[in-house]
Amino acid sequence: QQAADVSPDKPVVISKYILNAKEIEFDAVAQDGVILNYAISEHVENAGVHSGDATLVLPAQKLYVLTVRTVKQVAAQIAMALRISGPFNIQLLARDNTVKVIECNLRASRTFPFISKTFDVNFITLATKVMMGYPCKPYNISLYDYDYVAVKAPM
């Protein structure tokens, strides 16, 4: 209410900066609100440090199990609440197993090609089939059974 008092037609938004928080990317394809496939990657830089294109590690290497579970639960709730059919990206931050959503984008992120190459599956093809209304089955992806770690760095 106080933000509206400052400027009724353009309310002020105040964000709290959380020190030493990890930034996490959740990229997925959902159909009728149900997530078919997803990837969880972590930023090398802490939340709020990079100015756009971040350095990402996939699969995530330094996230607590509870943080990963919470990210998956939050993403599933968002996908279902918005009845998402297609690609989406959620940016989150986490510190001490407390997870907060920064934003949710209902589109394929710049990370989708990176994820597709890392997992050797085509997330864009899956998303396109979903958006065309075709019945789709998820790819068989195990996020932690890889003998390598991929890093996406800005150029």
GUBA-122167 format. One record per residue: residue in three letters; x negated, y negated, z of N, C-alpha, C, O in turn. Coordinates in steps of 0.2 Angstrom, whole numbers, plus 2048, in hexadecimal, padded with zeros to 3 digits. Layout:
BEGIN
 type npx npy npz capx capy capz cpx cpy cpz opx opy opz
  ALA   X   Y   Z    X    Y    Z   X   Y   Z   X   Y   Z
...
This chain:
BEGIN
 type npx npy npz capx capy capz cpx cpy cpz opx opy opz
  GLN 7FC 806 800  800  800  800 7FC 7FA 800 7FD 7F5 7FC
  GLN 7F6 7FA 804  7F2  7F4  804 7EF 7F2 7FE 7EE 7EC 7FC
  ALA 7ED 7F7 7FA  7EA  7F6  7F3 7EF 7F3 7EF 7ED 7EE 7EB
  ALA 7F5 7F4 7EF  7FB  7F1  7EB 7FB 7EA 7ED 7FD 7E6 7E9
  ASP 7FA 7E8 7F4  7FB  7E2  7F6 7F5 7DD 7F3 7F6 7D7 7F2
  VAL 7F0 7E0 7F2  7EA  7DC  7EF 7EC 7DA 7E8 7EB 7D4 7E6
  SER 7EF 7DF 7E4  7F1  7DE  7DD 7F6 7E2 7DB 7F5 7E8 7D9
  PRO 7FD 7E0 7DB  802  7E5  7DA 802 7E8 7D3 804 7EE 7D2
  ASP 800 7E4 7CE  800  7E7  7C7 7F9 7EB 7C6 7F9 7EF 7C1
  LYS 7F4 7EA 7CA  7EE  7EE  7C9 7EB 7F0 7D0 7E7 7ED 7D2
  PRO 7EE 7F5 7D3  7EC  7F7  7DA 7E4 7F9 7DA 7E2 7FB 7D5
  VAL 7E1 7F7 7DF  7DA  7F8  7E1 7D9 800 7E3 7DD 802 7E7
  VAL 7D4 803 7E0  7D3  80A  7E2 7CC 80A 7E5 7C7 807 7E3
  ILE 7CC 80C 7EB  7C6  80D  7EF 7C4 814 7F0 7C8 818 7F3
  SER 7BE 816 7EE  7BC  81D  7EF 7B7 81D 7F4 7B3 819 7F5
  LYS 7B7 823 7F8  7B2  824  7FD 7AC 828 7FA 7AD 82D 7F7
  TYR 7A6 825 7FB  7A0  829  7F8 79E 82E 7FE 79D 82D 803
  ILE 79D 834 7FC  79C  83A  800 794 83C 7FF 793 83E 7FA
  LEU 790 83A 804  789  83C  803 788 843 803 78B 847 806
  ASN 783 845 7FF  780  84C  7FE 786 851 7FC 785 857 7FE
  ALA 78A 84F 7F8  78F  853  7F5 78D 856 7EF 78A 853 7EB
  LYS 78F 85D 7EE  78D  860  7E7 793 85E 7E2 799 85E 7E4
  GLU 791 85D 7DC  797  85C  7D7 797 863 7D3 792 866 7D1
  ILE 79E 865 7D2  79F  86B  7CF 7A4 86A 7C9 7A8 866 7CA
  GLU 7A3 86E 7C4  7A7  86E  7BE 7AB 875 7BE 7A8 87A 7BF
  PHE 7B1 874 7BD  7B5  87A  7BC 7B8 879 7B5 7BC 875 7B4
  ASP 7B6 87D 7B0  7B9  87D  7A9 7BD 883 7A8 7BB 889 7AA
  ALA 7C3 883 7A5  7C7  888  7A4 7CC 888 79E 7CC 882 79B
  VAL 7CF 88D 79D  7D4  88E  798 7DA 891 79C 7D9 896 79F
  ALA 7E0 88E 79C  7E6  891  79F 7EB 892 79A 7EB 88E 795
  GLN 7F0 896 79C  7F6  897  798 7FC 897 79C 7FD 89B 7A1
  ASP 800 892 79B  806  892  79F 805 891 7A7 808 894 7AB
  GLY 7FF 88D 7A8  7FD  88C  7AF 7F9 892 7B2 7F7 891 7B8
  VAL 7F8 897 7AF  7F4  89C  7B1 7ED 89C 7AE 7EC 89C 7A8
  ILE 7E7 89C 7B2  7E1  89C  7AF 7DF 8A2 7AC 7DF 8A7 7AF
  LEU 7DD 8A2 7A6  7DA  8A8  7A2 7D3 8A9 7A3 7D1 8AE 7A5
  ASN 7CF 8A4 7A2  7C8  8A4  7A3 7C5 89E 7A6 7C8 898 7A5
  TYR 7C0 89E 7AA  7BD  898  7AD 7B5 899 7AE 7B3 89E 7AD
  ALA 7B2 893 7AF  7AB  893  7B1 7AA 88E 7B6 7AD 888 7B6
  ILE 7A6 88F 7BB  7A5  88A  7C0 79D 889 7C0 799 88D 7C0
  SER 79C 883 7BE  795  881  7BE 793 87B 7C3 798 878 7C5
  GLU 78D 87A 7C5  78B  875  7CA 787 870 7C7 782 872 7C3
  HIS 787 86A 7C9  783  865  7C7 77C 866 7CB 77C 867 7D0
  VAL 777 864 7C7  770  864  7CB 770 85E 7CF 76E 85E 7D5
  GLU 772 858 7CD  773  852  7D1 779 852 7D5 77E 856 7D4
  ASN 778 84F 7DB  77E  84F  7E0 783 84A 7DD 782 847 7D8
  ALA 789 84B 7DF  78F  847  7DD 78D 840 7DD 78A 83D 7E3
  GLY 78F 83C 7D8  78E  835  7D8 787 832 7D6 786 82C 7D6
  VAL 783 837 7D4  77C  835  7D2 77B 834 7CB 778 82F 7C9
  HIS 77E 838 7C7  77D  838  7BF 782 833 7BD 787 831 7C0
  SER 780 830 7B7  784  82B  7B4 788 82D 7AE 789 829 7A9
  GLY 78A 833 7AD  78E  835  7A7 78C 83D 7A6 78F 841 7AA
  ASP 788 83E 7A2  786  845  7A0 782 848 7A5 77C 845 7A6
  ALA 784 84D 7A9  780  850  7AE 77C 856 7AC 77E 859 7A7
  THR 777 858 7B0  774  85E  7B0 778 864 7B3 779 863 7B9
  LEU 77A 869 7B0  77E  86E  7B3 77A 875 7B3 776 876 7AF
  VAL 77C 879 7B8  779  880  7B8 77F 885 7B8 784 884 7BC
  LEU 77F 88A 7B4  784  88F  7B3 781 896 7B3 77C 896 7AF
  PRO 783 89A 7B6  788  89A  7BC 785 896 7C2 77F 895 7C2
  ALA 789 893 7C6  787  88F  7CB 783 893 7D0 784 899 7D1
  GLN 77E 890 7D3  779  894  7D6 779 892 7DE 777 896 7E2
  LYS 77B 88C 7E0  77A  88A  7E7 781 888 7EA 781 883 7ED
  LEU 786 88C 7E8  78D  88A  7EB 78F 890 7F0 78E 895 7EF
  TYR 792 88D 7F6  794  892  7FB 79A 896 7F8 79D 894 7F3
  VAL 79A 89D 7FA  7A0  8A1  7F8 7A7 89E 7F9 7AB 89E 7F5
  LEU 7A7 89B 7FF  7AE  898  801 7AF 892 7FC 7B5 890 7FB
  THR 7AA 88E 7FA  7AB  888  7F6 7AD 88B 7EF 7B2 888 7EC
  VAL 7AA 890 7EC  7AC  893  7E6 7B4 895 7E6 7B8 894 7E2
  ARG 7B5 899 7EC  7BC  89B  7ED 7C1 895 7ED 7C7 895 7EA
  THR 7BF 890 7F0  7C4  88A  7F1 7C4 886 7EA 7CA 884 7E8
  VAL 7BF 886 7E6  7BF  883  7E0 7C4 887 7DB 7C8 884 7D8
  LYS 7C4 88D 7DC  7C8  892  7D8 7CF 891 7DA 7D4 890 7D5
  GLN 7D1 890 7E0  7D7  890  7E3 7DA 889 7E1 7E0 888 7DE
  VAL 7D6 884 7E1  7D9  87D  7E0 7DA 87C 7D8 7DF 87A 7D6
  ALA 7D6 87F 7D4  7D7  87F  7CD 7DD 883 7CB 7E1 881 7C7
  ALA 7DE 889 7CE  7E4  88D  7CD 7EA 889 7CE 7EF 889 7CB
  GLN 7EA 885 7D4  7F0  881  7D6 7F1 87B 7D1 7F7 87A 7D0
  ILE 7EC 878 7CF  7ED  873  7CA 7EF 875 7C4 7F4 872 7C1
  ALA 7EC 87B 7C1  7EF  87E  7BB 7F6 87F 7BB 7FA 87E 7B6
  MET 7F8 882 7C1  7FF  884  7C1 804 87E 7C2 809 87E 7BF
  ALA 802 87A 7C6  806  874  7C7 807 870 7C1 80C 86D 7C0
  LEU 802 86F 7BC  802  86C  7B6 804 870 7B0 805 86E 7AB
  ARG 805 877 7B2  807  87B  7AC 803 87B 7A6 805 87A 7A1
  ILE 7FC 87B 7A8  7F7  87A  7A2 7F7 880 79E 7F7 885 7A0
  SER 7F7 87E 797  7F6  883  792 7F1 880 78D 7F2 87C 789
  GLY 7EB 882 78E  7E5  880  78A 7DF 87F 78E 7DF 881 794
  PRO 7DA 87B 78C  7D4  87A  790 7D5 874 795 7D9 870 794
  PHE 7D1 875 79A  7D1  86F  79F 7CB 870 7A3 7C7 875 7A3
  ASN 7C9 86A 7A6  7C3  869  7AA 7C5 866 7B0 7C8 861 7B0
  ILE 7C2 868 7B6  7C3  865  7BC 7BC 863 7BF 7B8 868 7BF
  GLN 7BB 85D 7C1  7B5  85B  7C4 7B6 85B 7CC 7BB 857 7CE
  LEU 7B2 85E 7D0  7B3  85E  7D7 7AD 85C 7DA 7A7 85C 7D8
  LEU 7AE 85B 7E1  7A8  85A  7E5 7A9 85E 7EB 7AE 85F 7ED
  ALA 7A3 861 7EE  7A3  865  7F4 79E 863 7F9 798 862 7F6
  ARG 79F 863 7FF  79A  863  804 79D 867 80A 7A2 866 80C
  ASP 799 86B 80D  79A  86F  812 7A1 873 812 7A5 873 816
  ASN 7A2 876 80C  7A8  87A  80A 7AE 876 80A 7B4 879 809
  THR 7AE 86F 80A  7B4  86B  809 7B3 869 801 7AE 866 7FF
  VAL 7B9 86A 7FE  7B9  869  7F7 7BE 863 7F5 7C4 863 7F8
  LYS 7BC 85F 7F1  7C1  859  7EF 7C1 859 7E7 7BB 85A 7E4
  VAL 7C6 857 7E4  7C7  857  7DD 7C5 84F 7DB 7C8 84B 7DE
  ILE 7C1 84F 7D6  7BF  848  7D4 7C4 846 7CE 7C7 841 7CE
  GLU 7C5 84B 7C9  7CA  84A  7C4 7CB 851 7C0 7C7 855 7C1
  CYS 7D1 851 7BD  7D2  856  7B9 7D4 854 7B2 7D8 84F 7B1
  ASN 7D1 856 7AD  7D1  854  7A6 7D5 85A 7A2 7D2 860 7A2
  LEU 7DA 858 79E  7DE  85E  79B 7DB 85E 793 7DE 85C 78F
  ARG 7D5 860 793  7D1  860  78D 7CB 864 78D 7C9 866 793
  ALA 7C8 866 788  7C2  86A  788 7BC 865 78A 7BC 860 787
  SER 7B8 866 78F  7B3  862  790 7AD 863 78C 7AD 868 788
  ARG 7A8 85F 78D  7A2  860  789 79E 866 78B 799 868 788
  THR 7A0 869 791  79D  86F  793 7A0 875 790 79C 87A 790
  PHE 7A5 875 78D  7A8  87B  78A 7A3 87F 785 7A3 885 785
  PRO 7A0 87B 780  79B  87F  77C 796 882 780 793 888 77E
  PHE 793 87F 785  78E  881  789 790 888 78D 78D 88D 78D
  ILE 796 888 78F  799  88D  793 79A 893 78E 798 899 78F
  SER 79D 892 788  79E  897  783 797 89A 781 797 8A0 780
  LYS 792 896 780  78B  899  77F 788 89D 784 786 8A2 783
  THR 789 89A 78A  786  89E  790 78A 8A5 791 786 8AA 793
  PHE 790 8A5 791  794  8AB  792 795 8AF 78C 798 8B5 78C
  ASP 793 8AD 786  794  8B0  77F 79B 8B2 77E 79D 8B7 77B
  VAL 79F 8AD 780  7A7  8AE  77E 7A9 8A7 77C 7A6 8A2 77E
  ASN 7AE 8A6 778  7B0  8A0  775 7B6 89D 778 7BC 89F 777
  PHE 7B5 899 77D  7BA  895  781 7BF 891 77D 7C5 891 77E
  ILE 7BC 88E 777  7C0  88A  773 7C5 88E 76F 7CA 88C 76E
  THR 7C2 894 76C  7C7  898  769 7CD 89A 76D 7D3 89A 76B
  LEU 7CB 89C 773  7D0  89E  778 7D5 898 779 7DB 899 779
  ALA 7D3 892 77A  7D7  88D  77C 7DB 88B 776 7E1 889 776
  THR 7D8 88C 770  7DC  88A  769 7E2 88F 769 7E8 88D 767
  LYS 7E1 896 76A  7E6  89B  76A 7EC 899 76F 7F1 89A 76D
  VAL 7EA 897 775  7EE  896  77A 7F3 890 777 7F9 890 778
  MET 7F0 88A 775  7F3  885  773 7F8 886 76D 7FD 882 76C
  MET 7F6 88B 769  7FA  88D  763 800 892 765 804 893 761
  GLY 800 893 76C  805  897  76E 805 89F 76E 809 8A3 76F
  TYR 7FF 8A1 76C  7FD  8A8  76B 7FC 8AB 772 7FA 8A8 776
  PRO 7FF 8B2 773  7FD  8B5  779 7F6 8B6 779 7F3 8B9 775
  CYS 7F3 8B5 77F  7EB  8B6  780 7E9 8BA 786 7ED 8BA 78B
  LYS 7E4 8BD 785  7E1  8C1  78B 7DB 8BE 78C 7D7 8BB 788
  PRO 7D9 8BE 793  7D2  8BB  795 7CD 8BF 792 7CD 8C5 792
  TYR 7C7 8BB 791  7C1  8BF  790 7BE 8C2 796 7C0 8C0 79C
  ASN 7BB 8C8 796  7B8  8CB  79C 7B1 8C8 79D 7AC 8C9 79B
  ILE 7B2 8C3 7A2  7AC  8BF  7A4 7AB 8C0 7AC 7AF 8C0 7B0
  SER 7A5 8C2 7AE  7A3  8C3  7B5 79E 8BD 7B6 798 8BD 7B4
  LEU 7A0 8B8 7BA  79C  8B2  7BB 795 8B3 7BE 791 8AF 7BE
  TYR 794 8B9 7C1  78E  8BA  7C5 78A 8C0 7C3 785 8C2 7C6
  ASP 78B 8C3 7BD  788  8C9  7BB 783 8C7 7B5 782 8CC 7B1
  TYR 780 8C1 7B5  77C  8BF  7B0 775 8C0 7B2 773 8BE 7B8
  ASP 770 8C2 7AE  769  8C2  7B0 765 8BB 7AE 75F 8BB 7AD
  TYR 769 8B6 7AD  766  8B0  7AB 76B 8AA 7AE 770 8AB 7B0
  VAL 768 8A4 7AE  76B  89E  7B0 76A 899 7AB 765 898 7A8
  ALA 770 896 7A9  76F  891  7A3 770 88A 7A6 773 889 7AB
  VAL 76C 885 7A3  76C  87E  7A5 76E 87A 79F 76B 87B 79A
  LYS 773 876 7A0  775  871  79B 772 86A 79E 774 867 7A3
  ALA 76D 867 79A  76A  861  79C 76C 85B 796 76D 85D 790
  PRO 76D 855 799  76F  850  794 768 84E 790 763 84F 792
  MET 76A 84C 789  764  84B  785 764 843 784 75F 841 780
